[in-house]
Structures are given as C-alpha cells and as structure tokens.
Amino acid sequence: MMIPEKVKEILEKQQYRIVGKHSAVKICHWTKQSLVANRVCYKEKWYPPVQSHRCMQMTPFLGCNFHCLHCWRIHSGDRPGLVWKEFPVDLKEFDGPRYIIEQAIEKRKELLSGFKGNPNVDKKKFEEALKPTMMTASLTGEPTLYPNLSDLVEEARKMGMIMFIVTNGSMPELLENMDNLPFQLYVSVYGPDKETFMRLARPMLKDAWERLNRTLELLPSLDTRKVFRITAVKGWNMKNAKGYAEMIEKAEPNFVEIKSYEWVGESQKRLPMSAMPFMEDIRNFAKEIAEETSYYYADEFEPSGVVLLTKKKMKF
C-alpha cells in the first residue's frame, strides 16, 4: 500500500478516483466548463489538437519527490498523524500501462455520468467526452516516478490518444531512455537559482537542482513538442528574469508558459493569499523574461493567469 486509507478518503472527497495501486484520475475544471458553458482551456487554444472535453487528466503515480509549498495536494506530514513514505519508491510491483488507462477511462466515465442529464450539456459533446482523445499526466504526483512511462505513452497511442506529460525535471535518466516520447512534454521550473528553487520546491533529493538542469540540457535532443513552464509565486520566485532566461535558452523549448500559482487546496495552509500573483504581475514578469530571451510575447489567457512566449512570432 503506497498511500494510507485516510489519504485515499481525502482524495475521494476531492473527486479523485484511485486507479489500482498508485494512479488516479479526476475531471478537469476545463472539461466541465467545456461541457456546461462551452468555455475551453488555454491548451485547446494554443496546443492543437487538444479538445478540453476529451482530455483525461490523470496521474500514473500519486507520490512525489518534491514537497512544493505551492502544491494543492496533501503531503506526508501536512496533517498530524498523516505520515507515509512517498519517496524513494518502495513498490515491488507496478500496475501495467493498459490496466491503468482502461481503469482511468472507466472511472472517468463514472465521474462524467452526472453531466448526462444536464440540460446545458450538448448530447454529442457528452458522448465524445466519454471517449478521450488525449491523456494528460498532470493531475498530481510526479509521473516520471512510474518506471513504465514510455510504455504508457505507447499504450495510449494504441488506444487512439496522444499524451501530455508534466514533470518537475527530477528524473532526466528516465526521459533520456524513453523510446516513446509524449506528444507534448512540460517541464515545471520553480526558481531561477538553486536557493529559490530549494526553498519553494522542498525536494527530497539533495541534487534536485542539478537534476533539473540536466533535464533542461537534454530537452533540445528530445524529438517532441516541449514547454518550459514557470509556476510564478509572488514574493518567492518572481525575480531574476535573467536567470530564467539562461535556463530557457539552454532548454530551447517550443513554448514558454509563465503561469500564476493558484491559492487553492493544501497550499492555503503553507502560503498566504498574497503569494498568488495578479494577471498584471504575470504580464510584467513575462515581458521581463521575453526581453532577456529570443522568445516573443505571443498571447495570454487571463482565466488561468498564464502568458505564452513563443520561439517564432505567432497569432492565436
């Protein structure tokens, strides 16, 4: 058992559904918005062929090797008596990729069933939503701690889905050895220097900063669409645009996202509300970074507090 029953109960109340021993699925806010109000996520706007209502948000691994202050999920030690071993991973046997995907789809269908009778939901769109065309490993935890991630990407492809993976960059060796790369790979960056990064990310690896930088050095050689994402936390890591710029130029991503930290979930107990930037803060910081790099300020999406920088001038 990787996570305690009490933690599973908390996750279930938060509308997660546990899949097998170490995975989970949940309905994304923008999947709901797409069905009920025809509003879509910025990923649909910026990263074709994303369709918000057909995106399955999941994780192949619920544990993480970081305890980020800004993370919305519960960490071991956050609450009295709730302590469990998240890292290093001591599971002797992992669930297979096909099992994880099939179970995630079934549990997602259960979560979506309540939308069927909603008069605001288009019937055709609802039926489409039951058959995801993409799978995003961005729900919680660190997906690169699942050793069969390459096979998961391939299994998703066989089942007619593209895959997006969001990683903290702590496992460069796994990324380097993946035979099947995701359609899009996100690397989340939490600081422009080691001190800021370590304070905010609180990694369980002493060499996490060095590992992140190895991942960034590896990125140009990976034949897939790549996004360098800065999770911006006001008063913590919205500084040293030049430091971020050097990391971006090293990584050569297709896109850069500067995205606001959101004061939600367990992070409300770790950070003050003032740590959540306003859109104007994000705009200004994104412009600072753009000026220090060869990237252009391309677009913004205020509902998610995010700005997009692109390598080439683009219009959306």
N, C-alpha and C positions, 0 to 999 in steps of 0.2 A: 504493500500500500504506500503510494507516494505522498498523498496528502490526507490529513485527518478528516474523519467524517464531519466534524464540526465545520471545517473549511468548505467541504463539499456542500453542506447545508447553506452556508452563506452565499456561495456561488449560485446555487439553485434559486435562492430568493432573488438574486440579481439577474435572473433569467438566463444564466448559463445552463447548458446541458452537458453533463460529463460524458465523454465518449471513451469507453474502455478504461485502461489503467491510468492514462496520462494526457488525454486530449480533451478538447471541449469545443463547443460551437455556441454561437449566440446570434440573434438577429441584429444587424447593424441599424443604428438610428436612421441612416440614409436609405436603407432598404425599406424601412417602414414609411419614411417620408415619400419615397418614390411611389409606393403603393397607395398611400392615403391622400397625398397632396400633389403628386406629380412633380415634386422637387427632388433634384438629384445632387449627388455628391460631386465635389470638385474633380474626383478621379474620372468620372464619366465625361466631364468637360475637357480635361487635359490629357487623359491617357486612354485613347481608343484601344481596344473595343469594349471598355468597361460599360456595363449596364448595372446601375445601382440595385435594381430589384432582382438581378440574377447573380449577385455576388454573395458567396458564402464566406462569412467571417468566422474563422476558426483558429485553433492552435493545435499543433501536433504534440506540444509539450507544455504542461501547465507550470512547470518550475522555471526559475530564472537564476542566473549567476550574478545579477545586479539587484540591488535594493534601492532603486531610484526614488529620491524624495518626491518627485512629481508623478510617480506611478499611481494610477487609480486603484490598483488591486491590493489585496491584503497580503502582507509579507509575514513570514515566520518571525515571531517576536513582537508584532504590532499590537497584539492584544494579550493580556495576562493569560497564561496557560496555553496559548496557541503557538507552540513551537514545533517545527518539523524540519527535516533535512531537505532543502531544495537543491543544494549543490555541495560537493560533487554528486553527480547522479549515481545512485547505487542500485538501479533496477537491473535485475539479471536478464529479464526478457522484455522486449518492447513489442507493442501491438504492430501488426503488419499494415502497410500503407493502404491496401484495398479495404481492409476491415475499418480503418479509421475513416476513410472517405465515405464508404457506404453507410456507416453508423451516423456520421455527421449529417449526411443528407436526410436520413430518416428522422433524426431528432430535430433538424431544422424544419422539416415538413410539419412536425407536431407543433412547433413554435409558431409557424405561419398559419395554422389551421383557423385561428381566431379571426383572421382577416377575410375569410371566405364570405361571411355573411355581412360584411361591412358595405353599406350602400355606396360609399365613396370610392370603393376599390373596383377598378376595371377588371372584369372577369378574365379577359385574355391575359392581362398583365399578371394577375394572380396565378393562373395556370403556368405561365412562363417562369414565375418566381420559384415554383416548386422544382424546376429543373435548372440548377445553377450552371452558368457557363464559365464562371471563374471562382477560384478559391483563394482567399487572402489569409495568409498566416500572419495575422497582426492583432489577434484578439487579446492575448495576454501571454506571459512567459516568453521564453527565448527559443524560437523554432529550430535553431541550429544545434540545440542540445538533443534533438531527436536524430539519432545516428543514420536513419534510413531516409533522410530528407530528399536525396536525389531520386530515390525510387518513388517517393510520394509525388514528386513533380511529374514523373513519367506515368504513374498510375492515373493521376488527374488528367493528363493529356489523353490517355487511352479512353477515359470516360467523357471526353469532349470538353474538358475545362482547361483554361490557362491558369497559371498560378502566379500570384504576387507573394513575395516573402519580405517581411520586415525584420531586420536583425540589428542587434546592438554592436555587431562587428567584433565580438569577442572570440569567434571561432574561425579564424582565417583558414586553418588547415582543412576544415570541413568544406568550406566554399571552394577552396582550391581543388579539392578532389571530387567535386560533384560532376558526374557525367551528364546529368540533365539539369540545366540551369532553369530557374523560373523565367516566365515571360518578363517580369519586372522585379528588380531587386532594390530594396530600400536599405540604406544604412543610416541608422539614427545616431546623431552626434550630439553629445550633451555638454561639450565645453571646448574652447579654443586652445586650452593649455591643460597640462596634467593636473594641476592643483584644483582648478574649477571643475574639471571632469570628475575627479575622485570624490570631491565634496558632494556633488549632485547625484552621481550615479551609484556611489557606495558599492563598488563591485566586490565580489568575493574572490577575485583573482588579483594577486599583487601586481601582475603585469598587464592588467586590462587596457591601460592607455597604449602600451606598446603593441598589444594585440590589435586594437582598433586601427592603429596606424599601419600595421601590416595588411589589414583588410583593405584600407584605402589605397595602399600601394599595389595591391592585387587587382583592384577594380578595372583599370584600363585593359587588362588581359582577358576579362570575362565578356564573352560574346552574348550580351543580353542588354535590355534597357535598364539603366541604373539611375537611382535617385539618391542624392545626398540630402538628408533631412536634418535640419536643426530644430530641436524642440526648445523654444525660447521661453525661459523662466525669468521674469523680471526681478532684478536685484541679485541675480545669480550668474547667469551666463550670457546676458545681452551686452557683451563688451568685446573688445579686441577683434574687430572686424577683419583686421589684417591676419590674425591667427587662423580664423575660419577660412579666409581666402586662400592661404597657403595649403590648407588641407584639401580644399575644393580643387585647386589646380593640380594637386598631386593625384587626386582620385579620378579626375576627368569624367564626372558623371554627365549623363544626358540632360538631367534636370537637377535643380536645387530647390528644395522647399524650406521656407522659414515659417514655422508653424507655432502658433501660440499654445503654451501649456494651458490646460483647462483645469480649473479648480473644482474637481469632482472626486467622488469616491473617497478612498482612504487617504489620498493626498491632502484632503482638507484638514487632517489631523497633524500633518507634517509641515505644511506650508501655510502662510497667511493668504487671504484672498488677494492681497495686493501683489502677489507673485504672478498673477495672471495678467499678461500684457493687454493693453487696448489695441485695436486694429492700427491706430496711428503709430503706436510703438513698433509694431511689426513692420509697417511700411517703411518707417525711417531706418530701422535696423537693416532691412533688406536692401534699401538703397545704398547704405554704407558698404555692405558686403559686395553688391554689384559693382560699385566704384573701384573696389580693390581687386576685382577679378575680370575675366574676359566674358562674363555672363551678363545677359540682358534682363532687366526687369520686364517680365512678359505679361503677367496677369496676377490677379488676386481674387480671393473668394472669402468675403467677409463673414458669412455664417460659420465658417470653420477657422477663421482667424489665420489664414495662410496666404503667403505670397509665393509665386513661382518665378524662378530665374531659369533662363534657357541659354544653351550654347549658341544657338542661332536665333535671329530675330523671328518671332512667330506671332501670329494673331489667333485669338481663340474666340 
